[in-house]
Amino acid sequence: MSVDSPTSEGDGSPGRVTCSLCGHRLGSAGRFASFYPTDDRSAPAPAAEDGVVAVCADCTVEVDELVDAWAGHDAPPVADEWSIGAGYRRVAEDCSFCDRAVDGDAVLGVEYFDREAAYGGGDGPHANFSLCDGCATVFEEFLDNVGGDGGV
């Protein structure tokens, strides 16, 4: 996982991280989502250049509601011969949201974790999900609306 992104204002210190969705400071209850797309898909637009979205406590409420309905799985296998996104395709047979088979389709791997796991080396909440291309598009639209006019 990486928290070195524009959302951290360049220094990676937890106190300076801002929410990618609304711009507020992350706070102690913040979370991060790292995105690992297969080669035939891209990360959601709100993600920083390194594929990370920081989510403040206010926005976390809405994101947690959605993510809690997804079926998580083990961390993906990592190997030199394939990307991390391809590892998310390998570890999951079905989309974490709609249960459609993901074999051979574009997949968006999502690693969702709290700030203690990111900065404190703690063992806080952490989950991995694989989204099919259709659900990844819906998730991106959802993120575009969290913390803005359509969200909290």
DRENSENU-325206 format. One record per atom (N, C-alpha, C): x, y, z. Coordinates in steps of 0.02 Angstrom, whole numbers, padded with zeros to 5 digits, always signed. Layout:
XYZ/...
END
This chain:
+00042-00058+00000/+00000+00000+00000/+00044+00061+00000/+00022+00113-00031/+00060+00174-00036/+00018+00233-00013/+00046+00275+00029/+00011+00336+00047/+00051+00396+00025/+00100+00386-00018/+00139+00439-00048/+00102+00464-00109/+00058+00513-00100/+00017+00536-00155/+00003+00610-00146/-00024+00642-00197/-00042+00713-00190/-00090+00726-00133/-00128+00676-00112/-00174+00686-00056/-00136+00696+00009/-00073+00678+00012/-00034+00685+00074/+00006+00750+00073/-00006+00793+00025/+00028+00857+00018/+00104+00847+00016/+00125+00789-00009/+00195+00777-00023/+00238+00752+00034/+00214+00752+00097/+00260+00730+00150/+00240+00665+00183/+00181+00639+00168/+00161+00574+00195/+00142+00574+00268/+00146+00631+00302/+00127+00631+00373/+00052+00628+00380/+00027+00588+00427/-00045+00577+00434/-00084+00641+00448/-00055+00690+00481/-00091+00751+00498/-00104+00796+00439/-00068+00786+00384/-00075+00830+00326/-00116+00799+00270/-00137+00738+00278/-00174+00705+00225/-00244+00734+00220/-00265+00747+00159/-00333+00772+00148/-00374+00721+00110/-00439+00724+00120/-00486+00679+00087/-00486+00692+00012/-00480+00640-00027/-00481+00646-00100/-00551+00663-00126/-00602+00653-00084/-00671+00661-00106/-00700+00729-00088/-00680+00757-00030/-00709+00821-00009/-00657+00874+00010/-00594+00854+00019/-00541+00901+00035/-00530+00914+00109/-00571+00885+00153/-00560+00894+00225/-00501+00853+00248/-00473+00871+00306/-00419+00831+00335/-00444+00761+00350/-00400+00713+00344/-00419+00643+00350/-00444+00626+00421/-00410+00647+00472/-00431+00632+00540/-00415+00561+00560/-00424+00546+00624/-00404+00481+00650/-00448+00424+00625/-00508+00438+00602/-00553+00385+00578/-00550+00377+00502/-00502+00409+00470/-00497+00405+00397/-00477+00337+00372/-00489+00327+00308/-00471+00264+00275/-00437+00280+00209/-00409+00229+00179/-00379+00234+00113/-00405+00178+00069/-00409+00191+00005/-00424+00139-00044/-00368+00143-00096/-00334+00088-00107/-00284+00083-00160/-00315+00042-00216/-00305+00066-00277/-00335+00034-00335/-00282+00000-00378/-00296-00061-00399/-00251-00100-00440/-00290-00125-00501/-00293-00086-00554/-00329-00108-00614/-00288-00157-00655/-00323-00201-00690/-00289-00242-00740/-00270-00195-00797/-00228-00220-00842/-00202-00178-00896/-00256-00149-00941/-00314-00182-00943/-00368-00160-00987/-00418-00114-00953/-00400-00085-00896/-00445-00040-00857/-00402+00012-00823/-00432+00067-00802/-00395+00118-00765/-00424+00125-00695/-00386+00159-00652/-00409+00172-00584/-00463+00227-00587/-00507+00229-00538/-00558+00282-00535/-00526+00352-00536/-00560+00399-00567/-00535+00467-00575/-00515+00501-00510/-00552+00492-00454/-00531+00526-00392/-00465+00503-00364/-00437+00448-00390/-00374+00421-00363/-00316+00466-00382/-00268+00469-00336/-00206+00505-00349/-00167+00467-00403/-00113+00496-00424/-00072+00466-00476/-00050+00395-00460/-00041+00382-00395/-00019+00315-00375/-00078+00268-00360/-00139+00289-00377/-00197+00245-00369/-00227+00244-00300/-00212+00295-00258/-00237+00297-00190/-00290+00351-00182/-00343+00334-00145/-00394+00382-00125/-00394+00384-00049/-00388+00444-00021/-00394+00454+00051/-00467+00473+00065/-00496+00443+00117/-00567+00454+00133/-00573+00476+00206/-00598+00538+00217/-00605+00564+00285/-00662+00529+00322/-00668+00543+00387/-00719+00510+00428/-00789+00522+00402/-00804+00584+00380/-00872+00598+00354/-00887+00557+00292/-00840+00556+00245/-00851+00519+00183/-00847+00444+00194/-00809+00423+00245/-00803+00352+00260/-00870+00320+00275/-00915+00357+00307/-00981+00330+00325/-01015+00302+00262/-01016+00342+00210/-01049+00321+00148/-01011+00266+00112/-00944+00272+00109/-00904+00222+00074/-00908+00155+00112/-00904+00157+00178/-00909+00095+00218/-00976+00059+00205/-01030+00097+00200/-01096+00067+00187/-01095+00025+00124/-01064+00051+00072/-01060+00015+00009/-01013-00045+00014/-00953-00032+00038/-00901-00084+00041/-00922-00142+00088/-00959-00127+00140/-00982-00179+00186/-01026-00231+00151/-01057-00213+00094/-01099-00259+00057/-01059-00302+00008/-00995-00287+00000/-00954-00325-00047/-00926-00388-00014/-00911-00438-00055/-00879-00499-00031/-00804-00491-00038/-00770-00490+00019/-00697-00483+00018/-00663-00549+00004/-00598-00546-00007/-00559-00607-00019/-00488-00596+00007/-00448-00648+00002/-00378-00644+00024/-00339-00594-00018/-00282-00574+00007/-00237-00530-00032/-00218-00566-00096/-00210-00528-00150/-00194-00560-00214/-00123-00586-00215/-00111-00637-00256/-00043-00661-00265/-00003-00609-00306/+00059-00600-00287/+00102-00552-00322/+00159-00591-00354/+00171-00577-00417/+00225-00611-00453/+00253-00564-00505/+00315-00576-00525/+00347-00535-00576/+00314-00540-00644/+00281-00597-00657/+00254-00607-00724/+00185-00577-00735/+00154-00547-00683/+00090-00514-00693/+00084-00454-00646/+00039-00409-00662/+00028-00349-00622/-00011-00366-00559/-00013-00321-00510/-00053-00332-00450/-00127-00337-00470/-00148-00296-00519/-00217-00300-00543/-00234-00370-00570/-00187-00399-00605/-00197-00468-00630/-00200-00517-00572/-00165-00502-00518/-00168-00544-00458/-00238-00542-00427/-00270-00483-00429/-00339-00477-00403/-00386-00519-00446/-00373-00522-00511/-00415-00565-00555/-00404-00638-00538/-00342-00657-00522/-00326-00727-00507/-00354-00751-00440/-00357-00706-00390/-00378-00727-00323/-00454-00732-00317/-00490-00698-00360/-00564-00698-00356/-00595-00731-00417/-00643-00772-00405/-00680-00802-00461/-00737-00757-00483/-00766-00720-00435/-00824-00678-00449/-00812-00607-00425/-00849-00560-00454/-00848-00490-00434/-00870-00486-00361/-00836-00445-00322/-00852-00438-00251/-00920-00404-00240/-00947-00372-00291/-01010-00337-00283/-01069-00374-00316/-01063-00391-00380/-01120-00420-00416/-01117-00496-00424/-01062-00527-00403/-01052-00599-00407/-01044-00627-00478/-01036-00583-00528/-01024-00606-00596/-00952-00631-00602/-00940-00683-00640/-00873-00711-00648/-00826-00657-00678/-00765-00654-00652/-00717-00604-00676/-00661-00634-00718/-00662-00698-00728/-00609-00732-00766/-00603-00702-00836/-00546-00673-00851/-00533-00647-00918/-00558-00576-00929/-00599-00549-00884/-00626-00481-00892/-00580-00430-00860/-00592-00366-00878/-00557-00311-00845/-00579-00311-00772/-00531-00302-00727/-00544-00304-00655/-00512-00244-00622/-00546-00218-00571/-00517-00167-00528/-00508-00197-00459/-00444-00205-00439/-00430-00228-00371/-00435-00169-00324/-00467-00179-00267/-00475-00126-00217/-00450-00152-00151/-00401-00117-00123/-00376-00130-00055/-00402-00074-00011/-00441-00089+00039/-00473-00038+00082/-00447-00047+00153/-00418+00005+00182/-00385-00001+00247/-00389+00064+00286/-00380+00059+00353/-00384+00118+00395/-00315+00151+00401/-00313+00211+00430/-00250+00248+00433/-00200+00216+00481/-00223+00179+00532/-00176+00144+00576/-00136+00092+00537/-00170+00057+00493/-00136+00007+00452/-00088+00042+00403/-00105+00103+00382/-00063+00139+00334/-00003+00172+00367/-00014+00203+00425/+00040+00242+00456/+00068+00213+00519/+00027+00178+00558/+00050+00155+00622/+00078+00085+00622/+00077+00053+00566/+00099-00016+00563/+00052-00062+00601/-00007-00035+00617/-00056-00073+00655/-00091-00125+00612/-00132-00161+00645/-00169-00215+00611/-00243-00196+00608/-00257-00134+00586/-00325-00110+00584/-00365-00143+00529/-00427-00121+00520/-00470-00149+00467/-00436-00147+00399/-00441-00202+00364/-00408-00209+00299/-00447-00260+00259/-00463-00244+00197/-00500-00291+00155/-00479-00284+00082/-00486-00337+00045/-00471-00338-00027/-00533-00359-00065/-00544-00325-00122/-00602-00338-00164/-00582-00338-00237/-00618-00374-00278/-00609-00374-00350/-00675-00355-00382/-00674-00301-00422/-00735-00278-00455/-00731-00289-00530/-00785-00314-00559/-00789-00321-00632/-00790-00250-00662/-00781-00246-00726/-00777-00181-00760/-00841-00140-00749/-00899-00170-00753/-00962-00134-00744/-00968-00107-00673/-00953-00148-00623/-00958-00125-00554/-00904-00074-00537/-00845-00080-00569/-00792-00030-00558/-00815+00038-00585/-00850+00039-00641/-00876+00102-00669/-00928+00132-00622/-00972+00091-00596/-01023+00115-00548/-00989+00141-00485/-00937+00107-00461/-00901+00128-00401/-00867+00196-00413/-00840+00206-00472/-00809+00270-00489/-00861+00326-00487/-00919+00313-00516/-00973+00363-00514/-00994+00377-00442/-00997+00325-00401/-01014+00333-00331/-00963+00378-00296/-00898+00365-00307/-00845+00405-00276/-00850+00479-00299/-00868+00490-00361/-00875+00558-00387/-00929+00596-00349/-00977+00562-00320/-01033+00594-00286/-01026+00598-00211/-00980+00559-00182/-00969+00562-00109/-00932+00627-00093/-00957+00660-00041/-00923+00721-00019/-00938+00782-00061/-00976+00774-00114/-00994+00830-00157/-01069+00843-00152/-01097+00872-00204/-01169+00888-00204/-01213+00826-00198/-01189+00769-00224/-01230+00709-00222/-01216+00665-00162/-01168+00683-00119/-01150+00641-00062/-01163+00674+00004/-01120+00659+00052/-01128+00687+00119/-01117+00761+00122/
END
